[in-house]
Amino acid sequence: MLWLKIKIAGEQPMSKTYEQIRNGTIEEGTDVYNKGGILITKTALRGGTGYQINYGERDRYIQVLKKDMNNLMKAMQTAMKS
């Protein structure tokens, strides 16, 4: 379910902000998901476009490159099943 929401939010028609992020000309992020204490922001990272996933009460987060998101989602699904 999380995958679907990220895909829908992240694959919208290109906007000026999206083009700026894709081209690396913007430092800020765009919030693509914000529910249940989880905030996902699409942003420019050192290795390219990626996502910052914020969660918890103490501002904990991870940053994942867009190219690594599928691996992260598969790992999360595997962990949830164990």
C-alpha positions, 0 to 999 in steps of 0.5 A, spaced: 500 500 500 505 504 501 508 503 494 502 505 491 502 511 494 509 513 493 508 511 486 502 515 485 505 521 488 512 521 485 509 520 478 505 526 477 506 530 470 512 534 470 512 540 474 517 546 474 519 544 481 520 536 479 524 538 473 528 543 478 529 537 483 531 532 477 536 537 474 539 538 481 537 545 481 533 545 487 535 544 494 528 543 497 524 537 497 517 536 495 512 532 500 509 527 497 506 523 503 504 525 510 499 520 514 500 517 520 506 520 523 510 518 516 512 524 512 516 522 505 519 528 502 522 527 495 528 531 494 535 532 491 540 527 495 548 527 494 547 521 489 541 524 485 533 524 486 531 521 492 526 520 498 527 522 505 522 518 510 521 522 516 518 518 522 517 517 530 517 523 535 524 524 535 525 527 528 528 520 525 529 519 518 532 515 513 534 518 506 534 513 500 535 514 493 530 513 488 534 508 484 534 504 491 527 505 493 524 498 490 530 494 494 528 498 500 520 496 499 522 489 498 526 489 504 520 492 508 515 487 506 520 481 507 521 484 514 514 485 516 513 477 514 518 474 519 
